[in-house]
């Protein structure tokens, strides 16, 4: 499972010009699920995201987590995070999990993130054509892969 986490001052997601989720201070989390992913990947990532100290303290140092700043999450499913670009110019998405496997894991990720963090979790609609708007704060953008736990 691969996520891209962005620290934001505000973010929203809409479908056909209708807002389906929005947050103020917090994190936008793009989630890509691949075939071998399981609940262990979800639990590890949710723990990491909930405790990641990427928010500034009074001295301007990234020393606070999302709970300490009263933030929220906006989670978006994004199979394109598993694009393979080695050959040619058209990305291959063969590593991305099929929707029948990915959607239940995405739903589990949403529940686990809310339970682990205690924060509000807004989200898009799995598989939908979505428009995401955000103000990246910093900018701070971090890529985390549960198969490469660095």
C-alpha positions as CSV (number, residue, x, y, z in Angstrom):
1,X,0.0,0.0,0.0
2,X,1.3,3.4,-0.9
3,X,0.2,6.8,0.3
4,X,1.1,10.3,-0.5
5,X,0.4,12.6,2.6
6,X,0.2,16.3,2.1
7,X,0.0,18.8,5.0
8,X,-2.7,21.3,4.1
9,X,-4.4,24.4,5.4
10,X,-7.6,23.4,3.5
11,X,-8.7,20.8,1.0
12,X,-11.9,19.5,-0.7
13,X,-13.0,16.8,-3.1
14,X,-16.0,17.1,-5.4
15,X,-17.8,14.9,-7.9
16,X,-19.6,16.6,-10.8
17,X,-19.2,20.0,-9.1
18,X,-20.8,18.7,-5.8
19,X,-18.6,18.7,-2.7
20,X,-18.4,15.3,-1.0
21,X,-15.7,16.2,1.5
22,X,-13.7,19.1,2.9
23,X,-11.3,19.9,5.7
24,X,-9.4,22.8,7.1
25,X,-6.0,22.2,8.7
26,X,-4.9,18.6,8.3
27,X,-3.7,16.0,5.8
28,X,-4.8,15.0,2.3
29,X,-3.9,11.3,2.0
30,X,-3.9,9.7,-1.5
31,X,-4.1,5.9,-1.1
32,X,-3.0,3.4,-3.7
33,X,-3.7,-0.3,-3.0
34,X,-1.8,-3.1,-4.7
35,X,-2.6,-6.8,-5.0
36,X,-0.6,-8.0,-2.0
37,X,-1.9,-5.5,0.5
38,X,-3.7,-6.7,3.7
39,X,-4.9,-5.4,7.0
40,X,-1.4,-5.4,8.4
41,X,-0.4,-2.7,5.8
42,X,-3.5,-0.7,6.8
43,X,-2.8,-0.8,10.5
44,X,0.9,0.2,10.1
45,X,0.1,3.1,7.7
46,X,-2.8,4.4,9.9
47,X,-0.5,4.3,12.9
48,X,2.2,6.1,11.0
49,X,-0.1,8.8,9.7
50,X,-1.7,9.4,13.0
51,X,1.5,10.0,14.8
52,X,3.6,11.6,12.1
53,X,5.0,14.9,13.4
54,X,4.7,17.2,10.4
55,X,2.9,20.2,11.8
56,X,4.7,23.2,13.2
57,X,5.0,24.0,16.9
58,X,5.2,27.6,18.2
59,X,8.9,27.7,17.3
60,X,8.2,26.7,13.7
61,X,9.7,23.2,14.0
62,X,7.8,20.2,12.6
63,X,7.1,18.7,16.0
64,X,3.3,18.2,16.3
65,X,1.0,15.4,15.0
66,X,-2.4,15.9,13.5
67,X,-4.2,15.2,16.8
68,X,-2.2,17.9,18.6
69,X,-3.2,20.5,16.0
70,X,-6.9,19.4,15.9
71,X,-6.6,18.5,12.3
72,X,-8.6,16.2,10.0
73,X,-7.9,13.9,7.1
74,X,-9.2,13.9,3.6
75,X,-8.6,10.5,2.0
76,X,-8.7,9.9,-1.7
77,X,-8.4,6.5,-3.4
78,X,-5.8,6.6,-6.2
79,X,-4.7,3.5,-8.0
80,X,-2.4,5.5,-10.2
81,X,0.1,5.6,-7.3
82,X,1.2,2.2,-8.5
83,X,2.0,3.3,-12.1
84,X,4.9,1.5,-13.7
85,X,6.7,3.8,-16.2
86,X,9.7,1.7,-17.1
87,X,8.7,0.9,-20.6
88,X,7.2,3.3,-23.2
89,X,5.2,6.4,-22.4
90,X,1.9,4.9,-21.3
91,X,1.9,4.0,-17.6
92,X,1.0,0.4,-16.7
93,X,-1.2,-0.1,-13.6
94,X,-0.9,-3.9,-13.5
95,X,0.3,-3.8,-9.8
96,X,-2.8,-1.9,-8.6
97,X,-5.4,-4.1,-6.9
98,X,-8.6,-4.9,-8.8
99,X,-11.6,-2.9,-7.5
100,X,-13.2,-5.9,-6.0
101,X,-10.2,-6.3,-3.7
102,X,-9.2,-2.6,-3.4
103,X,-12.5,-1.2,-2.4
104,X,-13.0,-3.2,0.8
105,X,-9.4,-2.4,1.8
106,X,-10.0,1.3,1.2
107,X,-13.1,1.2,3.4
108,X,-11.1,-0.7,6.1
109,X,-8.4,2.0,5.8
110,X,-11.0,4.8,6.4
111,X,-12.3,3.1,9.5
112,X,-8.9,2.2,10.9
113,X,-7.6,5.8,10.3
114,X,-10.6,7.2,12.2
115,X,-10.2,4.7,15.0
116,X,-6.4,5.0,15.3
117,X,-6.2,8.8,15.2
118,X,-9.5,9.9,16.7
119,X,-9.7,12.6,14.0
120,X,-12.4,13.4,11.6
121,X,-11.9,11.5,8.3
122,X,-13.5,12.9,5.2
123,X,-13.1,11.0,1.9
124,X,-13.9,10.8,-1.8
125,X,-15.9,8.1,-3.5
126,X,-14.0,5.0,-4.5
127,X,-13.5,4.7,-8.3
128,X,-15.2,8.0,-9.0
129,X,-13.9,10.8,-11.2
130,X,-13.1,13.3,-8.6
131,X,-11.7,16.8,-8.5
132,X,-9.4,17.5,-5.5
133,X,-8.5,21.0,-4.4
134,X,-5.9,21.7,-1.7
135,X,-3.6,24.3,-0.3
136,X,-0.4,22.4,0.5
137,X,1.1,24.0,3.6
138,X,4.9,24.3,3.5
139,X,4.8,22.5,1.1
140,X,5.0,19.3,3.0
141,X,4.5,16.1,0.9
142,X,5.6,12.7,2.2
143,X,5.4,9.3,0.3
144,X,5.0,6.2,2.5
145,X,5.0,2.6,1.2
146,X,4.0,-0.2,3.5
147,X,6.2,-2.6,1.5
148,X,9.3,-0.4,2.1
149,X,9.0,0.7,5.7
150,X,11.8,3.3,5.9
